[in-house]
Amino acid sequence: MLLKPEDIPITVLREAAGRPEIVAAVRQLYDEADRRIAAHLPVCRNRGECCRFGEFGHRLYVTALEVVYYLASADQGADAEGPLPVTQDACPHARDGVCHARPRRPLGCRVFYCDPASQHWQGPLTEEMLARLQRLHEEFQVPYFYVDWLTVLRALATQ
Ligand code: SF4
């Protein structure tokens, strides 16, 4: 089912963001993902072009708990002012070739590299991490969704 911004349960997500055990569990998962990604020595050359989804030709999807972590860590990074309006088919955190939400960026932002030498490990790692994220939703009883990142940002900016 295609979710719209008004379908995103922002109140539930904000409540979950206040639960330290959830934030710690997602942090742990991200730390492991970051370590495993770094071990592949991926190279980023496009300086944020992939964050302009329409032009780049792909989408970024996120689970509910990734949004919870994003909300819980809102004081990290240069965009501590809060959710930014979405004015184009691009992530508003990408400015001047830099991610201004880097410490709290979703899993897909961590895993994706257009580097041809970094293609073989991305799919398996994504599948494993998404399965583990899905189990965390069950463990912490947070309603699961997997939705376009810009839909979430639009919901956060308006609710
Ligand atoms: S959160 Fe950061 S890395 Fe992810 S799409 Fe936005 S600017 Fe790009």
Residues whose N, C-alpha, C, O or C-beta is under 5 A from the ligand:
A	BS01	SF4	C51 C91 H93 A94 C99 H100 A101 R105 C109
